[in-house]
Amino acid sequence: MAFLIGDACVDVKDRTCTSVCPVDCIYEGDRKLYINPAECIDCGACEPLCPVEAIYIEDDVPDALRWAVADNEAFFSQSLPGRDTPLGPAPGGARDLGPIGADTPYIAALPSGWRGTRP
């Protein structure tokens, strides 16, 4: 069961979580960070460091954020705006790939100054 980052991260992107991830599976979109479910080893190192409490293990995602499970997967499985192909299940590490510069359509459509869904 992988971890994921909810929409409280939108327009915040503190990135503290990326510094502790032992497998480099936290990728940077334009407005939000995304955890690759195929690369995540469920260590949980990222969760307590998130200043906006946006990180959840998939089994514990509050009902108000259930949409985020599919949205997080879509970041890796669907072609994002400006990209011809999906990132795929194992893009090779976030640091090597660098910022993606795009988000899922759901996140991209959120208004500026979004402060996240509150469970």
C-alpha positions in Angstrom: 0.0 0.0 0.0 1.7 3.2 -1.1 1.6 6.7 0.3 0.1 9.6 -1.5 0.0 13.4 -1.3 -3.3 15.1 -1.1 -4.3 18.6 -2.3 -3.1 20.4 0.8 0.3 20.4 -1.0 -1.1 22.4 -3.9 0.9 25.7 -4.2 2.9 24.8 -1.1 5.4 22.1 -2.3 7.6 22.3 0.9 9.7 19.4 -0.5 10.9 18.3 3.0 9.5 14.9 2.2 11.8 14.5 -0.8 14.9 14.8 1.3 14.0 11.8 3.4 12.6 9.5 0.8 15.1 6.6 0.5 13.9 5.5 -3.0 13.4 9.0 -4.6 9.8 8.3 -5.5 8.3 11.8 -4.8 8.0 13.7 -8.1 7.4 17.4 -8.5 4.5 18.5 -10.6 3.8 22.2 -11.4 1.7 22.9 -8.3 2.0 19.7 -6.2 4.2 16.7 -5.4 3.2 13.2 -6.2 4.4 9.8 -4.8 4.9 7.1 -7.4 2.9 4.1 -6.1 5.1 1.6 -8.0 8.3 2.9 -6.5 7.1 3.7 -2.9 8.3 1.2 -0.4 5.8 2.2 2.3 8.5 3.3 4.8 6.5 6.3 5.9 9.6 8.6 6.4 7.8 11.4 4.5 4.6 11.5 6.4 5.6 13.1 9.7 7.7 15.8 8.0 4.9 17.2 5.8 4.1 20.7 7.3 0.6 20.7 5.8 -0.2 17.1 6.7 -0.9 16.2 3.1 0.6 12.7 3.1 -1.5 9.7 3.7 -1.0 5.9 3.4 -3.5 4.8 0.8 -5.5 2.7 3.3 -6.0 5.7 5.6 -7.1 8.4 3.1 -10.1 10.2 4.5 -13.3 9.9 2.5 -13.1 13.5 1.5 -9.8 12.7 -0.3 -10.6 9.3 -1.9 -10.4 11.0 -5.3 -6.7 11.6 -4.6 -5.9 7.9 -4.9 -6.9 7.8 -8.6 -5.5 11.3 -9.2 -2.1 10.4 -7.9 -2.0 7.2 -10.1 -3.1 9.3 -13.1 0.0 11.5 -12.7 2.1 8.5 -13.7 -0.3 6.5 -15.9 -1.8 9.3 -18.2 -0.1 11.7 -20.5 0.1 15.1 -18.8 -0.3 18.4 -20.5 2.7 19.2 -22.6 3.9 15.5 -22.6 3.5 13.0 -25.4 3.6 9.9 -23.2 2.9 9.0 -19.5 5.7 9.0 -17.0 5.0 5.3 -16.5 5.2 3.1 -13.5 9.0 3.5 -12.9 10.3 6.8 -14.4 13.7 6.2 -12.8 13.8 8.6 -9.8 12.5 12.0 -9.2 15.9 13.7 -8.8 17.1 12.4 -12.2 13.9 13.3 -13.9 13.6 16.8 -12.3 10.4 18.9 -12.1 7.7 17.7 -14.5 6.1 21.1 -15.0 2.6 19.7 -15.3 -0.1 18.3 -13.0 -3.2 16.1 -13.4 -6.2 18.0 -14.9 -7.9 18.0 -11.5 -5.0 19.7 -9.7 -4.3 22.1 -12.6 -7.9 23.3 -12.5 -7.9 24.2 -8.8 -8.0 28.0 -8.2 -4.9 29.9 -7.3 -4.5 30.0 -3.5 -6.1 26.6 -3.0 -5.8 25.5 0.6 -6.7 21.8 0.3 -9.6 19.6 1.0 -10.2 19.2 4.7 -11.3 15.8 5.9 
